[in-house]
Amino acid sequence: MPRSPWTGPHPLLLASTSPTRRLLLESAALPVETAAPDVDERALEAQSAGLSPPDLALHLARAKAESVAARFPGRLVLGADQVLDCDGTVFHKPADAAAARAQLARLSGRTHALHSAVALAGTVQDTFVETARLTLRPLDDRAIAAYVACAGEDRVRASVGGYQLEGPGIHLFESVAGDHSTVLGLPLLPLLARLRAAGYLAF
Ligand SMILES: Nc1nc2c(ncn2[C@H]2C[C@H](O)[C@@H](COP(=O)(O)OP(=O)(O)OP(=O)(O)O)O2)c(=O)[nH]1
C-alpha cells in the first residue's frame, strides 16, 4: 500500500457527488470521504443573477462546502462547482441526449470557458477558481448525433458540456487551453498548493 502524502488526522471530506472529483483526489493518493451537499444549486443560481460565471461557480462551491462543514465539525471539507460559459450564456448539464445535441450545436465552432471553482471549509477557509477555454470543431447535426450515440446518454448527462475530455469527448475539440484537471472540474495544482501551505501534505 503506497504511503499517502496526507498528514491530516482525518480523510479529506469531499462535499460532492461527482465520481470524477473523487477519482482525481484518489489518483493523487489522498484519502477521501464524501458527503452529498444539501444545496439547491438552481435556486442559489436564481438568487445570484448578477454574478459573473466565475463568481457563480465560487458561490456554489462555497455553499456546497459550508453545507457539509456544518454537518461535520472539525473536518477539512472541499466543495467544488463548474460553470460552462459561452459568450456570457451559462450552460448546465444536459437533461438527456436531445438536450446534449442541442447544446453541442450551440457550442459548435465556438470557444467556451469552463470555470472550475473550489472552496475549502471547516479547518481551512479558502476559495479559488481556475478557467479552461475549449474550442469545438465546427460540427454538423450528423456529427453531433454520431458523437452522442458513441458517448451514450449517461456520459453526456454527467458533465456540464455534454462531454468527457478523457473519453469520446476528445473528438469534439479543435483546441483545449487550460489544465486537464480544471476541465474535469477540480483544479489539482492550486488545490495541492493550498493543502501543502496549510500543512496537510508531507511533500
Ligand atoms: N469525467 C469528466 N467529468 C467532467 C468533465 N467535464 C466536466 N465534468 C464533470 C465534473 C463534475 O462532476 C460535473 C460538473 O458539474 P458540477 O460542478 O455541478 O458537479 P456535480 O453536479 O457533478 O457534483 P456536485 O455538485 O459537486 O455534487 O461535470 C470531463 O471532461 N470529464
The ligand as an SDF file (V2000), in Angstrom:
LIG
                    3D

 31 33  0  0  0  0  0  0  0  0999 V2000
  -15.0040   12.7670  -16.3080 N   0  0  0  0  0  0  0  0  0  0  0  0
  -15.2290   14.0620  -16.6750 C   0  0  0  0  0  0  0  0  0  0  0  0
  -16.1030   14.8020  -15.9230 N   0  0  0  0  0  0  0  0  0  0  0  0
  -16.2880   16.0890  -16.3180 C   0  0  0  0  0  0  0  0  0  0  0  0
  -15.6690   16.6660  -17.4410 C   0  0  0  0  0  0  0  0  0  0  0  0
  -16.1010   17.9700  -17.5400 N   0  0  0  0  0  0  0  0  0  0  0  0
  -16.9520   18.1830  -16.5280 C   0  0  0  0  0  0  0  0  0  0  0  0
  -17.0560   17.0510  -15.7840 N   0  0  0  0  0  0  0  0  0  0  0  0
  -17.9170   16.8120  -14.6060 C   0  0  0  0  0  0  0  0  0  0  0  0
  -17.2530   17.1650  -13.2960 C   0  0  0  0  0  0  0  0  0  0  0  0
  -18.4460   17.3970  -12.4120 C   0  0  0  0  0  0  0  0  0  0  0  0
  -18.8940   16.1670  -11.8740 O   0  0  0  0  0  0  0  0  0  0  0  0
  -19.5030   17.9360  -13.3770 C   0  0  0  0  0  0  0  0  0  0  0  0
  -19.6450   19.4250  -13.2060 C   0  0  0  0  0  0  0  0  0  0  0  0
  -20.8790   19.6660  -12.5960 O   0  0  0  0  0  0  0  0  0  0  0  0
  -20.9950   20.2300  -11.0950 P   0  0  0  0  0  0  0  0  0  0  0  0
  -19.8530   21.1330  -10.7900 O   0  0  0  0  0  0  0  0  0  0  0  0
  -22.3750   20.7490  -10.9480 O   0  0  0  0  0  0  0  0  0  0  0  0
  -20.7710   18.9610  -10.1690 O   0  0  0  0  0  0  0  0  0  0  0  0
  -21.7350   17.7230   -9.9610 P   0  0  0  0  0  0  0  0  0  0  0  0
  -23.1660   18.1220  -10.0750 O   0  0  0  0  0  0  0  0  0  0  0  0
  -21.2720   16.6120  -10.8570 O   0  0  0  0  0  0  0  0  0  0  0  0
  -21.4100   17.2570   -8.4820 O   0  0  0  0  0  0  0  0  0  0  0  0
  -21.5170   18.1340   -7.1530 P   0  0  0  0  0  0  0  0  0  0  0  0
  -22.3930   19.3410   -7.4620 O   0  0  0  0  0  0  0  0  0  0  0  0
  -20.1270   18.5290   -6.7960 O   0  0  0  0  0  0  0  0  0  0  0  0
  -22.1330   17.1960   -6.1610 O   0  0  0  0  0  0  0  0  0  0  0  0
  -19.0430   17.6680  -14.7040 O   0  0  0  0  0  0  0  0  0  0  0  0
  -14.7740   15.8520  -18.2070 C   0  0  0  0  0  0  0  0  0  0  0  0
  -14.1940   16.2690  -19.2190 O   0  0  0  0  0  0  0  0  0  0  0  0
  -14.5710   14.5720  -17.7750 N   0  0  0  0  0  0  0  0  0  0  0  0
  1  2  1  0
  2  3  2  0
  2 31  1  0
  3  4  1  0
  4  5  2  0
  4  8  1  0
  5  6  1  0
  5 29  1  0
  6  7  2  0
  7  8  1  0
  8  9  1  0
  9 10  1  0
  9 28  1  0
 10 11  1  0
 11 12  1  0
 11 13  1  0
 13 14  1  0
 13 28  1  0
 14 15  1  0
 15 16  1  0
 16 17  2  0
 16 18  1  0
 16 19  1  0
 19 20  1  0
 20 21  2  0
 20 22  1  0
 20 23  1  0
 23 24  1  0
 24 25  2  0
 24 26  1  0
 24 27  1  0
 29 30  2  0
 29 31  1  0
M  END
$$$$
